[in-house]
């Protein structure tokens, strides 16, 4: 991994830069007349960030230096305020301390987020730390940012540190350690995801012309440092922002340093080919680590030099760590971790050969699950590492055999759906993922209650910001469906013969309900009520007695972590996404998991319309919509329309 002698020299330098009490930064005390730095002085304004970066660099690139790291964690523990559990720093005004005066200590959200992150990694996070993490999240501001100290302004570093803390907390091996009492792990994961999405959105909104900037900081250095902190996460979730920043850095004539190389490596996978070529050229000319009197730059140099000739490994580490800036999943060196990872991958590959399935069908509600089980009748089950799957052995109209795994997310929402998808991919490696269930519909003349919508893209409105005037701003995220799904959706009119009589009463089995079109059942302003009434009369007749078989259409689906019953909110969403046709709660979580684990798996969402926003329908429509969605999903598989080698 790079030039061995150069790495050893840099490692030795970084180890020698540590004070005996555990803090790093000896090189930064250059004034010969200054008092020697002591632990007591470090408690006022600790070199918290560079010390954590030095510790991470030593652990990631070497299995040695254990005594340095033990000393660092002792220092970390001694800095902690025992009453609040937060890490503190000097703040406020001089206050009496015995016979002299000193600075008061104030909660430091930056330091606390970084410390909790390290405790997770080193397997030192305990149940007593969970309330502190929960308290940190309470400091998130209306715009999604976090302050450095309570009641402080929005702070880029604090927000970035919290992003990484949440990424670590969301990982399955850590999630159970931080979940509040009375909350399920899936519910807590969903909460963490909401905090993470809002924080990331704020950080991305503060980039201008490819750069982040704050007063008295060089914007190139600043942007490199931001990428070094959240670049790996952006590479996975906001590659557009990662590429924009990398391009601005490469375009500049600023000196190239360890920080430059490390920041660009973290976002390498998000860069277009032309920028990747520039980065490779830059790295090829970097043949040795230059020792500079800068702890942070040396910590970055060590990691970048260690990995610069192994770009595919960086991508693997990024995905394993869910985009965490450390690229570490355990408190072990990368050499050790990668060796173990290779062993685990071989084991997973062997298990996948034994237990792989063709299709995974994910449902959320119990009635959705039951409707699918009536169509894909299980003949056995497989107990995976994370959950148990009901397996249906199935043949299509061409006599081709399939194995279909059916599972149910533990509850509604993005987090639970993401967890279920990650589990089935890890355990069974399906070639296709189907999300089958119900959704609410926008009033349209093209379709109505009981009809089926296949998602062509997901529009994610789960990230919102509460404004000081009481209003709420919504950020639109999401993306298109997989190309294979788009192909099916575009060809639906041509697939009628292959789909067969999926919409017949015999196939659906659940009786089609009737409706009543009365004013007291309509919700919304006058124009919206009039629109809903017009649509219902079109499909059901003025007296509600008209009947027909359900139809299928393809359209964008909007998703948020809430049930949508409010026409006013839907109208606001339609301003941003006029072509949306249905609303649900899970699809972004499924998309994220399917695109993060083992490549980009096709996800086809099949939603039966159980509600029209603005109309109080009877509960029997829920059962009917579950059945129409299940019938159509069954027809897709039976017709051999999911391309499986």
KOLBA-169559 format. One line per 4 residues: number of its first residue (from 1); for each residue x, y, z of C-alpha. Coordinates in steps of 0.2 Angstrom, whole numbers. Example, Ala and Ser with C-alpha at 12.3 -4.5 7.8 and 13.67 -1.06 7.14 Angstrom:
1 = 62 -22 39 ~ 68 -5 36;
//
This chain:
1 = 0 0 0 ~ 11 14 -6 ~ 30 16 -1 ~ 33 6 15;
5 = 47 17 21 ~ 38 33 18 ~ 23 27 27 ~ 33 22 42;
9 = 42 38 43 ~ 25 48 42 ~ 18 36 55 ~ 32 39 67;
13 = 31 58 65 ~ 12 58 69 ~ 15 47 84 ~ 29 59 90;
17 = 17 74 88 ~ 6 68 102 ~ 8 75 120 ~ 10 62 134;
21 = -7 65 141 ~ -15 60 124 ~ -19 76 114 ~ -10 79 97;
25 = -3 95 91 ~ 15 97 97 ~ 20 104 80 ~ 8 118 82;
29 = 16 125 98 ~ 30 135 89 ~ 32 149 101 ~ 48 145 111;
33 = 42 158 124 ~ 25 150 127 ~ 21 140 142 ~ 22 121 139;
37 = 5 114 134 ~ -3 104 148 ~ -19 94 150 ~ -26 108 160;
41 = -23 120 146 ~ -30 108 134 ~ -47 107 143 ~ -50 125 139;
45 = -48 124 120 ~ -43 106 116 ~ -36 101 99 ~ -51 89 98;
49 = -53 88 79 ~ -35 86 74 ~ -32 74 88 ~ -47 63 82;
53 = -40 63 64 ~ -23 58 70 ~ -30 44 80 ~ -40 38 65;
57 = -25 39 53 ~ -14 29 65 ~ -27 16 68 ~ -32 15 49;
61 = -15 13 42 ~ -6 3 55 ~ -9 -11 68 ~ 5 -3 79;
65 = 4 12 91 ~ -9 5 103 ~ -1 15 117 ~ -4 31 108;
69 = -22 27 105 ~ -25 21 123 ~ -18 38 129 ~ -29 47 117;
73 = -45 39 123 ~ -40 42 141 ~ -38 61 137 ~ -55 60 128;
77 = -63 53 143 ~ -56 66 155 ~ -62 80 144 ~ -80 74 147;
81 = -92 83 158 ~ -98 70 170 ~ -115 79 174 ~ -121 82 156;
85 = -111 68 147 ~ -106 82 134 ~ -89 86 129 ~ -85 105 134;
89 = -74 119 129 ~ -71 136 136 ~ -85 149 133 ~ -95 163 141;
93 = -85 174 153 ~ -72 172 166 ~ -79 165 182 ~ -71 161 199;
97 = -61 145 201 ~ -54 143 219 ~ -43 158 222 ~ -41 163 204;
101 = -52 166 189 ~ -55 155 174 ~ -66 152 159 ~ -83 143 161;
105 = -86 127 152 ~ -99 126 139 ~ -107 111 130 ~ -98 109 113;
109 = -109 100 101 ~ -95 98 88 ~ -84 89 101 ~ -98 78 107;
113 = -103 72 90 ~ -85 68 86 ~ -82 59 102 ~ -98 48 102;
117 = -94 44 84 ~ -77 37 90 ~ -84 28 104 ~ -96 19 92;
121 = -81 14 81 ~ -70 8 96 ~ -84 -2 104 ~ -84 10 119;
125 = -102 17 117 ~ -113 12 131 ~ -131 13 136 ~ -126 29 146;
129 = -121 37 130 ~ -137 35 122 ~ -146 49 130 ~ -132 61 126;
133 = -133 56 107 ~ -152 59 108 ~ -149 76 116 ~ -137 81 103;
137 = -150 78 90 ~ -162 90 99 ~ -150 104 94 ~ -154 102 76;
141 = -161 119 70 ~ -175 123 59 ~ -164 124 43 ~ -157 107 47;
145 = -140 113 53 ~ -132 111 70 ~ -124 124 81 ~ -106 123 88;
149 = -113 127 106 ~ -131 129 112 ~ -140 144 105 ~ -126 147 93;
153 = -128 150 74 ~ -128 137 61 ~ -111 129 60 ~ -104 119 45;
157 = -92 108 56 ~ -104 104 69 ~ -117 99 56 ~ -104 88 47;
161 = -98 80 63 ~ -116 76 67 ~ -119 68 50 ~ -105 56 53;
165 = -111 52 70 ~ -128 48 63 ~ -121 37 49 ~ -112 27 62;
169 = -127 26 74 ~ -138 20 59 ~ -127 5 56 ~ -135 -11 62;
173 = -122 -16 75 ~ -123 1 83 ~ -142 5 81 ~ -148 -5 96;
177 = -135 4 107 ~ -143 21 105 ~ -162 17 103 ~ -172 27 116;
181 = -183 16 128 ~ -200 12 121 ~ -194 14 103 ~ -192 1 90;
185 = -175 0 81 ~ -184 3 64 ~ -193 18 71 ~ -177 25 78;
189 = -168 22 62 ~ -181 32 53 ~ -179 46 65 ~ -160 46 62;
193 = -163 46 44 ~ -173 61 45 ~ -160 71 55 ~ -147 65 43;
197 = -156 70 27 ~ -160 87 34 ~ -142 90 39 ~ -135 84 23;
201 = -147 95 13 ~ -142 110 23 ~ -123 107 20 ~ -127 105 1;
205 = -137 121 1 ~ -122 131 7 ~ -110 127 -7 ~ -108 141 -20;
209 = -98 140 -36 ~ -92 123 -30 ~ -85 129 -14 ~ -89 131 4;
213 = -83 146 13 ~ -83 155 30 ~ -75 171 35 ~ -56 171 38;
217 = -54 154 29 ~ -47 150 12 ~ -62 143 2 ~ -51 130 -7;
221 = -44 123 10 ~ -62 125 17 ~ -69 115 3 ~ -56 101 4;
225 = -59 100 23 ~ -78 99 20 ~ -75 85 8 ~ -63 76 19;
229 = -77 76 32 ~ -93 72 22 ~ -86 68 4 ~ -88 49 6;
233 = -107 52 11 ~ -109 64 -4 ~ -102 52 -16 ~ -116 40 -11;
237 = -130 52 -9 ~ -126 68 -18 ~ -113 64 -31 ~ -118 80 -40;
241 = -112 91 -26 ~ -96 80 -23 ~ -92 82 -42 ~ -95 101 -41;
245 = -83 103 -27 ~ -70 92 -34 ~ -70 101 -50 ~ -68 118 -41;
249 = -53 111 -31 ~ -45 104 -47 ~ -47 120 -56 ~ -39 130 -43;
253 = -20 134 -42 ~ -19 131 -24 ~ -5 120 -18 ~ -8 101 -17;
257 = -7 94 0 ~ -12 78 10 ~ -29 86 13 ~ -31 88 -6;
261 = -27 70 -10 ~ -38 63 4 ~ -53 74 -1 ~ -52 69 -19;
265 = -50 51 -15 ~ -66 51 -4 ~ -77 57 -19 ~ -68 48 -33;
269 = -82 37 -37 ~ -94 52 -40 ~ -83 60 -52 ~ -86 60 -71;
273 = -72 51 -81 ~ -63 67 -86 ~ -61 72 -68 ~ -56 54 -63;
277 = -42 55 -75 ~ -36 72 -68 ~ -36 64 -50 ~ -27 49 -56;
281 = -13 60 -65 ~ -12 70 -49 ~ -10 54 -38 ~ 3 46 -50;
285 = 15 61 -48 ~ 14 60 -28 ~ 28 48 -25 ~ 32 51 -7;
289 = 24 59 9 ~ 32 76 13 ~ 33 78 32 ~ 25 95 36;
293 = 22 104 53 ~ 3 101 52 ~ -5 87 61 ~ -21 87 51;
297 = -12 87 34 ~ -1 73 40 ~ -16 63 45 ~ -24 65 28;
301 = -8 61 19 ~ -6 45 28 ~ -23 39 23 ~ -22 45 6;
305 = -5 38 2 ~ -10 21 10 ~ -25 20 -2 ~ -20 30 -18;
309 = -16 15 -28 ~ -31 5 -23 ~ -46 15 -29 ~ -57 0 -30;
313 = -54 -4 -11 ~ -59 14 -7 ~ -75 11 -15 ~ -78 -5 -6;
317 = -73 3 11 ~ -85 18 7 ~ -100 6 4 ~ -95 -5 20;
321 = -95 11 31 ~ -111 18 23 ~ -101 34 17 ~ -93 38 34;
325 = -78 49 32 ~ -66 37 41 ~ -69 23 29 ~ -69 11 44;
329 = -81 -1 51 ~ -71 -8 65 ~ -57 -1 76 ~ -44 -11 66;
333 = -32 -6 53 ~ -37 -6 35 ~ -25 -21 31 ~ -34 -31 45;
337 = -51 -25 40 ~ -49 -29 22 ~ -42 -46 25 ~ -57 -50 36;
341 = -69 -42 23 ~ -62 -53 9 ~ -66 -68 21 ~ -83 -62 24;
345 = -87 -59 6 ~ -81 -77 1 ~ -93 -83 15 ~ -107 -72 8;
349 = -104 -78 -9 ~ -105 -96 -4 ~ -121 -93 6 ~ -129 -83 -9;
353 = -125 -98 -20 ~ -135 -109 -8 ~ -149 -97 -4 ~ -150 -84 -18;
357 = -168 -80 -25 ~ -174 -73 -41 ~ -186 -60 -34 ~ -189 -52 -17;
361 = -207 -46 -13 ~ -207 -33 1 ~ -224 -28 9 ~ -227 -16 23;
365 = -244 -19 31 ~ -251 -35 37 ~ -265 -34 24 ~ -253 -31 10;
369 = -242 -46 16 ~ -258 -58 17 ~ -263 -53 -1 ~ -246 -57 -8;
373 = -245 -74 1 ~ -262 -78 -7 ~ -253 -76 -24 ~ -236 -82 -20;
377 = -240 -97 -9 ~ -225 -102 2 ~ -218 -120 1 ~ -203 -117 13;
381 = -194 -104 23 ~ -176 -98 24 ~ -169 -91 40 ~ -156 -78 35;
385 = -144 -69 46 ~ -156 -55 49 ~ -174 -62 47 ~ -184 -76 40;
389 = -191 -76 23 ~ -206 -86 16 ~ -201 -94 -1 ~ -212 -98 -16;
393 = -206 -109 -30 ~ -215 -103 -45 ~ -216 -106 -64 ~ -220 -93 -77;
397 = -231 -96 -93 ~ -215 -102 -102 ~ -212 -115 -89 ~ -197 -106 -82;
401 = -194 -108 -63 ~ -192 -95 -50 ~ -189 -93 -32 ~ -198 -79 -24;
405 = -195 -73 -6 ~ -209 -64 2 ~ -205 -52 18 ~ -214 -39 27;
409 = -206 -23 34 ~ -208 -21 53 ~ -217 -5 51 ~ -221 10 39;
413 = -209 23 34 ~ -192 25 25 ~ -181 17 39 ~ -190 1 41;
417 = -191 -2 22 ~ -173 2 20 ~ -169 -10 34 ~ -180 -24 26;
421 = -172 -21 9 ~ -154 -21 15 ~ -158 -38 25 ~ -165 -47 10;
425 = -150 -41 -1 ~ -137 -47 11 ~ -146 -63 15 ~ -153 -69 -2;
429 = -146 -57 -15 ~ -162 -56 -26 ~ -160 -51 -44 ~ -176 -41 -43;
433 = -185 -32 -29 ~ -204 -28 -29 ~ -212 -17 -17 ~ -231 -21 -17;
437 = -245 -13 -7 ~ -256 2 -7 ~ -255 21 -10 ~ -265 36 -10;
441 = -270 44 -27 ~ -271 61 -34 ~ -288 64 -41 ~ -286 60 -60;
445 = -297 55 -74 ~ -285 42 -80 ~ -286 31 -65 ~ -295 30 -48;
449 = -299 19 -33 ~ -293 1 -35 ~ -282 4 -50 ~ -263 0 -50;
453 = -249 12 -52 ~ -231 7 -57 ~ -218 20 -51 ~ -207 27 -65;
457 = -198 38 -52 ~ -199 42 -34 ~ -200 60 -28 ~ -195 61 -9;
461 = -203 75 1 ~ -197 68 18 ~ -184 82 21 ~ -193 98 28;
465 = -187 114 37 ~ -198 123 49 ~ -196 142 47 ~ -197 156 60;
469 = -213 162 53 ~ -221 146 56 ~ -221 140 38 ~ -213 124 32;
473 = -201 122 17 ~ -199 105 8 ~ -184 99 -1 ~ -187 88 -16;
477 = -176 73 -18 ~ -177 56 -26 ~ -174 49 -44 ~ -179 38 -58;
481 = -183 20 -57 ~ -170 7 -64 ~ -169 7 -83 ~ -176 -11 -83;
485 = -191 -4 -73 ~ -193 11 -84 ~ -194 -1 -99 ~ -208 -11 -92;
489 = -217 4 -87 ~ -216 12 -104 ~ -222 -4 -112 ~ -237 -8 -101;
493 = -250 -5 -115 ~ -240 -18 -126 ~ -239 -31 -112 ~ -258 -34 -110;
497 = -257 -51 -118 ~ -242 -57 -107 ~ -251 -50 -91 ~ -266 -60 -94;
501 = -283 -57 -85 ~ -274 -50 -69 ~ -289 -38 -67 ~ -303 -50 -67;
505 = -313 -53 -52 ~ -307 -71 -52 ~ -289 -66 -51 ~ -292 -52 -38;
509 = -303 -62 -27 ~ -308 -48 -16 ~ -325 -40 -21 ~ -325 -23 -29;
513 = -333 -11 -17 ~ -346 3 -22 ~ -345 21 -17 ~ -356 36 -12;
517 = -352 53 -19 ~ -359 65 -6 ~ -353 82 -1 ~ -350 77 17;
521 = -337 64 11 ~ -327 77 1 ~ -312 86 9 ~ -303 102 4;
525 = -307 119 -3 ~ -321 122 -15 ~ -310 119 -31 ~ -302 104 -24;
529 = -319 96 -19 ~ -326 100 -36 ~ -311 91 -44 ~ -313 76 -33;
533 = -331 75 -37 ~ -329 76 -56 ~ -316 62 -55 ~ -327 51 -45;
537 = -342 54 -56 ~ -331 50 -71 ~ -326 33 -65 ~ -341 28 -54;
541 = -356 38 -62 ~ -365 51 -53 ~ -374 39 -41 ~ -358 29 -38;
545 = -365 13 -46 ~ -354 12 -62 ~ -342 -2 -61 ~ -327 -8 -71;
549 = -311 -19 -70 ~ -296 -10 -63 ~ -283 -3 -74 ~ -264 -1 -73;
553 = -254 14 -77 ~ -236 21 -74 ~ -232 37 -66 ~ -220 46 -53;
557 = -224 42 -35 ~ -221 55 -21 ~ -215 48 -4 ~ -214 56 13;
561 = -213 49 31 ~ -231 53 34 ~ -248 47 29 ~ -255 61 17;
565 = -274 65 20 ~ -272 84 18 ~ -277 91 1 ~ -269 107 5;
569 = -252 99 7 ~ -254 89 -9 ~ -257 105 -18 ~ -241 112 -12;
573 = -232 96 -18 ~ -240 97 -35 ~ -232 114 -37 ~ -215 106 -36;
577 = -220 89 -45 ~ -235 92 -56 ~ -234 74 -64 ~ -235 65 -47;
581 = -250 53 -47 ~ -249 43 -30 ~ -242 45 -13 ~ -234 32 -1;
585 = -221 31 13 ~ -208 18 9 ~ -200 19 -8 ~ -185 30 -5;
589 = -179 19 9 ~ -180 4 -3 ~ -171 14 -17 ~ -157 19 -6;
593 = -153 1 1 ~ -155 -6 -17 ~ -142 6 -23 ~ -130 5 -9;
597 = -128 -14 -7 ~ -120 -25 -20 ~ -123 -13 -35 ~ -139 -6 -42;
601 = -154 -18 -41 ~ -170 -15 -50 ~ -184 -10 -39 ~ -202 -11 -46;
605 = -215 -3 -35 ~ -233 -9 -38 ~ -246 1 -29 ~ -265 -1 -28;
609 = -274 15 -25 ~ -284 13 -9 ~ -287 32 -6 ~ -291 48 -16;
613 = -284 63 -7 ~ -299 73 -3 ~ -312 59 -2 ~ -318 49 13;
617 = -320 31 6 ~ -325 16 15 ~ -311 4 23 ~ -316 -10 11;
621 = -306 -1 -3 ~ -290 -4 7 ~ -292 -23 5 ~ -297 -22 -13;
625 = -282 -11 -17 ~ -270 -24 -8 ~ -278 -37 -19 ~ -276 -28 -36;
629 = -258 -24 -32 ~ -254 -42 -28 ~ -263 -48 -43 ~ -254 -37 -55;
633 = -237 -41 -46 ~ -241 -60 -48 ~ -245 -57 -67 ~ -228 -48 -70;
637 = -219 -63 -63 ~ -231 -76 -71 ~ -229 -67 -88 ~ -210 -69 -87;
641 = -208 -50 -88 ~ -194 -48 -76 ~ -179 -52 -85 ~ -169 -65 -75;
645 = -154 -74 -83;
//
